[in-house]
Amino acid sequence: MNSHDALSQVESSSSPEAGKLTCVMCKWQPKLAEALLSRARVHFVLDQYDIDHSNPDPRMLARAASVHTVSSYTALEELATVAADLRLSDPTIESVVSYTEYSQLGATYISSMLGLISEPIRHIAARDKRLMKHFVSSAGVPTAPFRSVPDPSNLIEVRAIAAEINFPAVLKPAAGSGTEHTSKVHDVEELCEAAERFQSAPGLDSRKLILEEFIEGDEFHVDAAWDGESASFFLVSQYYVPRLATISDDAPGDPGVVDGSRVLSREDHTALYEELMTMNKAVNGALKIDRAVTHMEVFRTRDGKWVFSEIATRIGGAWIPQLLSQAIGQDIWAVAADSLLNGRIVVEPRPSAPHLAGVHLRPTKPGTITSLPSEADFAETPGMLDYRVIRAVGDNVQMESASEYCVFAVIGADTAEQLEDRVLTANRRLRVETASAPAVD
């Protein structure tokens, strides 16, 4: 019996429990799963990647109302039959929770089939960056000028689109995640080269692209949990350098280039918080985001203007869940579960330290990982609050994407100056070493 068959044999209770809300959870995340199971009746929809790589806990699955598996979240017919089964078997389902970027469209489809959302196109726009920017800019929120690139293999069309955009520009998947397969291009020839490279990019179902003008300035992320106009928590953090800069030609090997972000306190940045709260609410309205956890990214230009970049209706990735947990003083997955299920809760942040930062520690050059920081290394690093090692010795790191993660760490300090010193110290001390493969004659 393979793992797919084994999951189908999990015994679960389908009888409603008095007083409990009912939800669907898309994909596997153990902390979120446990938080939801302790608060609600949960139907799980897992894909083959979950089964093969995420090791879903059979004991937790046995507590579920039901467990369904699909080959992937792009398999429309499989999702349709799961949604039909859910609708016929349990009329009490009230929400669909999607943990990852790549399950967002499937979760929207299931929600629509269950009659839980109106205007599905607005929810699709939380994934497709072309629709997202169209609706957001139409609501009066500043965004970078952009054009859709429907067929990157048609270089005549690509050149025509390039004539409508100022360079430098950024070319990326319309429904991508993070900075995967994203290129900064400085002229038409670089754009055409990037479009041609994209044709062979693995792991993408759609070849639709978006080309947008590059925004010079500081990059921020805004993390919140919403119930209509109310936010149970709302935190603003600033990236040390814009995400694309971490994979620029100058970044690798420079211990002074920090890949991470620091939390900005509301007390020290009152006006900034008010401005971004107003922007976030406008974006939510444009995309019909009501009860959701969101991760929004924005730029502040050199002349102090805010420009919307993108928003995801999920908890931010990379080091951000760990950073949010330390900033709130509670496990972010439990807070997210409460917010998504119960709506108007209020979270009083109790940060682990007055000043907090999350960093990604990566090697200085691509290759095979030969060593990683030890537990003793983390323990001896000043201000270390939490860490997570993603990779193992022997793994290959290509360093072609800012989302190719190795080690996360969250650092705290009593003052802003002390935090900056500790972040730089961690960036220098906690090394991920790699060795290049020997040349083959």
Secondary structure by P-SEA (a helix, b strand, c coil): ccaaaaaaabbbbccccccbbbbbbccccaaaaaaaaaccbbbbbbcccccccccccaaaaaacccccccccccaaaaaaaaaaaaaaccccccccccccccaaaaaaaaaaaacccccaaaaaaaccaaaaaaaaaaacccccbbbbbccccaaaaaaaaaaaccccbbbbbccccccccbbbbccaaaaaaaaaaacccccccccbbbbbccccbbbbbbbbccccccccbbbbbbbccccccccccccccccccccbbbbbbccccaaaaaaaaaaaaaaaaaaccccccbbbbbbbcccbbbbbccccccccccaaaaaaaaaacccaaaaaaaaacccccccccccccccbbbbbbbccccccccccccaaaaaaccccccccccccccccccccccccccbbbbbbcccaaaaaaaaaaaaaccccccccccccc
